[in-house]
Amino acid sequence: MAVFGRITGSFAVAVALCLSLAACGKAPNNPYVETAEDKKLNTLYTAFTARPKHLDPAQSYTSDEAEFTYQIYEPLFQYHYLKRPYQLEPLAAAAMPVPVYLDEAGNELPDDAPLNAVRTSVYTIQLKPGIQYQPHPAFAKDAQGNFLYHQLGDEARKYSSPLQFEQQG
């Protein structure tokens, strides 16, 4: 019986040693390729519970999509997490914008102008230094510094993609 106990004990130690060594290797079903080049790409792998429906921040509405849109797009403003009632604060914007009120003729009105006199409110938002956007026709300017495509009107209907514009800003 003592011999059987020693064999069983030795077998148990051998099995434990084999399992320990097997656990030191990579998982056989690891879906992530780990080559030297892949490590340079700085890729984040994450799981999500539902497939994102929109990556456009204007249409995105679920927290599952937020994980992706926040990696693509940084909003101009955010809410302060701890202040109640909620308070809007700058994120990509350098400061909170101050509105300029205009009447029907385009003349600037004082801040205390009656509401029925205000035709348009203009907000100028300055971005923090160093923030860059992808080249887009909305930013294209001519030699004098005027925007090329801001006054297209009905001509804009012929374009279905930003890639169709000749100039990118």
C-alpha positions in Angstrom: 0.0 0.0 0.0 2.9 2.3 0.7 4.3 1.8 -2.8 0.9 2.6 -4.3 0.8 5.8 -2.2 4.3 6.8 -3.5 3.3 6.2 -7.1 0.1 8.1 -6.7 1.9 10.9 -5.0 4.6 11.0 -7.7 1.9 10.9 -10.4 0.1 13.8 -8.8 3.3 15.8 -8.6 4.0 15.0 -12.3 0.5 16.0 -13.4 0.7 19.3 -11.4 4.1 20.1 -12.9 2.8 19.4 -16.4 -0.2 21.6 -15.8 2.0 24.4 -14.4 4.2 24.3 -17.4 1.3 24.3 -19.8 -0.2 27.4 -18.0 3.1 29.3 -18.7 2.5 29.3 -22.5 0.1 31.4 -24.6 -3.5 30.4 -24.8 -4.1 28.2 -27.9 -7.2 30.1 -28.9 -5.8 33.7 -28.5 -7.3 35.7 -31.3 -4.7 38.5 -31.0 -1.6 38.2 -33.1 1.4 39.4 -31.1 4.2 40.1 -33.5 6.9 42.8 -33.0 5.1 44.9 -35.7 1.8 44.6 -33.9 3.2 45.8 -30.7 4.4 49.0 -32.4 0.9 49.8 -33.5 -0.3 50.3 -29.9 -3.7 48.6 -30.6 -6.3 48.3 -27.9 -8.5 45.2 -27.9 -11.8 45.5 -26.0 -15.1 43.6 -25.7 -18.5 45.2 -26.1 -21.9 43.9 -25.3 -23.7 45.2 -28.4 -22.4 46.1 -31.9 -22.3 49.8 -32.4 -25.0 51.2 -34.6 -23.4 54.6 -35.3 -19.9 56.0 -35.1 -21.2 59.5 -35.9 -21.3 61.4 -32.6 -24.4 63.2 -33.7 -26.3 59.9 -34.1 -24.7 57.8 -31.5 -26.8 57.3 -28.4 -25.7 54.3 -26.4 -22.9 53.8 -23.9 -21.6 50.9 -26.0 -21.1 53.3 -28.9 -19.5 55.9 -26.6 -16.5 53.7 -26.0 -15.7 54.0 -29.7 -16.8 57.5 -30.5 -14.8 59.0 -27.7 -11.7 57.4 -29.3 -12.5 59.1 -32.6 -14.0 62.4 -31.6 -13.5 64.8 -28.7 -16.5 67.0 -28.0 -16.1 70.7 -27.6 -17.8 70.7 -24.2 -18.6 68.3 -21.4 -20.6 68.2 -18.2 -18.7 68.5 -14.9 -19.2 65.1 -13.3 -19.6 66.2 -9.8 -21.5 69.5 -9.9 -25.2 69.5 -9.5 -27.1 70.9 -11.3 -25.0 69.9 -14.2 -22.6 72.5 -15.4 -21.2 72.6 -18.9 -17.4 73.2 -19.2 -14.9 73.3 -22.1 -13.2 70.1 -23.3 -11.7 70.7 -26.7 -12.8 74.4 -26.6 -10.5 76.9 -25.1 -13.3 78.6 -23.2 -17.0 78.8 -23.0 -18.3 80.9 -26.0 -20.2 84.2 -25.4 -23.1 84.7 -27.8 -23.3 87.7 -30.1 -27.0 88.7 -30.8 -27.9 90.1 -34.3 -31.1 91.7 -35.5 -32.7 91.1 -38.9 -30.4 93.5 -40.6 -27.3 91.7 -39.1 -26.6 94.5 -36.7 -25.1 93.5 -33.3 -27.5 93.9 -30.3 -26.7 94.5 -26.7 -26.7 91.5 -24.3 -29.9 92.7 -22.7 -31.9 93.1 -26.0 -35.5 91.9 -25.9 -36.0 88.4 -27.3 -38.3 89.5 -30.1 -35.5 91.7 -31.5 -32.9 88.9 -31.7 -32.9 87.2 -35.2 -29.7 85.3 -34.9 -27.2 84.2 -32.2 -23.6 83.8 -33.3 -21.2 81.7 -31.2 -17.5 81.8 -31.9 -15.7 78.8 -30.4 -11.9 78.9 -30.1 -10.2 75.5 -29.9 -7.4 74.6 -27.5 -4.0 74.9 -29.2 -2.7 71.7 -30.8 -6.1 70.2 -31.7 -6.3 69.1 -35.3 -9.0 67.9 -37.6 -8.9 65.7 -40.7 -8.7 67.6 -43.9 -12.3 68.4 -45.0 -13.9 70.7 -47.6 -15.6 72.7 -44.8 -12.1 74.1 -43.9 -10.9 74.8 -47.4 -10.0 78.5 -48.1 -9.0 80.5 -51.1 -5.9 82.7 -51.4 -7.6 85.6 -49.6 -8.6 83.3 -46.6 -12.3 83.1 -47.4 -14.0 79.7 -47.1 -14.6 78.1 -50.5 -17.7 76.0 -49.9 -19.6 77.8 -47.2 -22.0 79.7 -49.6 -22.9 76.9 -52.0 -26.7 77.0 -51.6 -28.5 74.7 -54.1 -25.2 73.8 -55.8 -24.4 71.7 -52.7 -27.1 69.2 -53.7 -24.9 67.7 -56.4 -22.3 66.5 -53.8 -23.0 63.3 -52.0 -19.5 62.9 -50.3 -16.8 65.3 -49.0 -14.4 63.4 -51.3 -16.1 65.0 -54.4 -14.8 68.5 -53.6 -11.6 69.5 -55.3 -10.1 71.4 -52.3 -9.7 70.0 -48.8 -8.9 72.3 -45.9 
